Amino acid sequence: MLSVFQKTGHKTLSIFQRLGRANIFLLQILAGVGSLLVRPGLLIRQMYSVGVQTLIIVVVAGLFVGMVMALQSYYALVDFGAEDSVGVMVALSLLRELAPVVTGLLFAGRAGSALTAEIGLMKATEQLSGMEMMAVNPLQRVIAPRFFAGVLTMPMLATIFSAVGVLGAYLVAVVLLGLDYGPFWSQPQAKVDLYLDIYNGVIKSVVFGVLATWIAVFEGYDCIPTSEGLGQATTRTVVHSSLAILFMDFVLTAVMFSK
Amino acid sequence: MSKQSTGHTTGAGAAGNDILVKITDLHFSRGSHKIFDGLSMEIPRRGVTAIMGPSGTGKTTLLKLIGGQLKPDAGKVEVDGQNIHRLKTGQLYDLRKRMGMLFQSGALLTDLTVFENIAYPLREHTKVDENLLRELVLMKLNAVGLRGAAQLMPSELSGGMARRVAMARAIALDPMMIMYDEPFTGQDPISMGVLVTLIEQLNAALNICSIVVSHDVQETMSIADYVHIISNGKVIESGTADELNHSQSEWTKQFIEGLADGPVPFHYPAPPLMDDLYEMPGFEQANATSQASIHGSSNASSPNQLFKG
């Protein structure tokens, strides 16, 4: 019985220790923003690596999510003669929820795991230690560019997800199901609010970008530098990022859309 | 094979300004495992100093403590008169610009070419123009015999070549000391010979302090001016290669001659063999003959005895 308490206490302590380390780590990264202003090339290279390489999966996922949303909305609304609202329903769903959340999850799976593996491998092969011994701070040269690249590219990817999703919905609703394209476009124009829907969606995607990239770079930097440790860290990145995104989505939705 | 004493003053007896690294009463643990327990050592400003000891004695950890990458639990590490663990980050990085380190894996940046790897510290810490930078990098590469490999990626290099590139990078900023972490491990005889020669020649040409951490006894002692042997968290013997070759210490003899058993036991601490064997489920059913046979080997203390048993 005593050992159960002991183990629980030990586990709890280690979780708080890791949280503390992760917070200090984030502050150290934020302190490295100055070096990125001096060397913007580091940031641009990472934005390409993190953003462009995630683009394909985001575009394909956005297209199919929009198409499925249009189909489901049509089947639900047609019984009430409200099928003209498919466009606005899909647009609001994408802008408020689906684009930031699904992009965040895809980002964690694609870019987050790659970031953890890359940084973890650099640690395992002593590249980070080597930089330290060359009097180069790896937090500024390696971690900060990747972190800010993730934070900046997430809203861009979420915006692209929304745009492609609406296009997918258009293909299904107007081209396949034969709905009138007039209400499909005019209703979103009238109903979608710049601040409430678009800005809040962008804020969500920035928050998810911070969470997913922070977890990814921290897990890579803090991993046990062995093949097993690296595998565990990569798994943790995907699991923790996904859970953190879903939890924060609930919190943000409650705050942003409460009346 | 062993290099004879060069008449070089021993670390402990050298005058203060001849000492580059001074370690005093160093204590360091990882979890409950104590690695250093009051280790003290002095490393002279010039020449090759070897730190040797069996695997797991903390040789690499010691280099990381000297380089300020790890903090000791107690004790002091002074490099060029500065307590390295009391320095602010900026001061520590200024000091590291005068230190080179060759990691066991080479630690080359895998997304940069060999040329860019050598140029990296120069680009970070100097403002030399591209023409001069190119000349400097090619000179460093030429010194290690790899000028022709300048445009290769690290993944295209053999282990020995990677270490030579890392060596060229370590001397890029003309440091006052270079630390070599297991430079000979896993090398074929030719690569090993090249590395041994390079360490000796670079040290002589640059007239700096080279600290070689290794357990390759013959190779290391052939170039070392002074050797510290560490075990159980302390320096157990220091001296020139010649002095250690004639040491009367059982421990030093075992290490230098590579004996399987001695003061460092063959067996990891464990309860008696019979106690462990009797704990096996179903052992009671084993026949008396096999028990008697096993019993015969239970007191084996050396591998030969154990295998004979």
HADDOCK unambig.tbl for C-alpha pairs under 7 A between the chains (distance, minus, plus):
assign (segid A and resid 125 and name CA) (segid B and resid 105 and name CA) 6.46 0.50 0.50
assign (segid A and resid 125 and name CA) (segid B and resid 107 and name CA) 5.87 0.50 0.50
assign (segid A and resid 126 and name CA) (segid B and resid 107 and name CA) 5.04 0.50 0.50
assign (segid A and resid 127 and name CA) (segid B and resid 107 and name CA) 4.62 0.50 0.50
assign (segid A and resid 127 and name CA) (segid B and resid 108 and name CA) 6.24 0.50 0.50
assign (segid A and resid 127 and name CA) (segid B and resid 109 and name CA) 6.01 0.50 0.50
assign (segid A and resid 130 and name CA) (segid B and resid 107 and name CA) 5.77 0.50 0.50
assign (segid A and resid 133 and name CA) (segid B and resid 96 and name CA) 5.99 0.50 0.50
assign (segid A and resid 133 and name CA) (segid B and resid 101 and name CA) 6.70 0.50 0.50
assign (segid A and resid 134 and name CA) (segid B and resid 96 and name CA) 6.37 0.50 0.50
assign (segid A and resid 134 and name CA) (segid B and resid 97 and name CA) 6.18 0.50 0.50
assign (segid A and resid 134 and name CA) (segid B and resid 121 and name CA) 6.30 0.50 0.50
assign (segid A and resid 135 and name CA) (segid B and resid 93 and name CA) 4.61 0.50 0.50
assign (segid A and resid 135 and name CA) (segid B and resid 96 and name CA) 5.48 0.50 0.50
assign (segid A and resid 135 and name CA) (segid B and resid 97 and name CA) 5.80 0.50 0.50
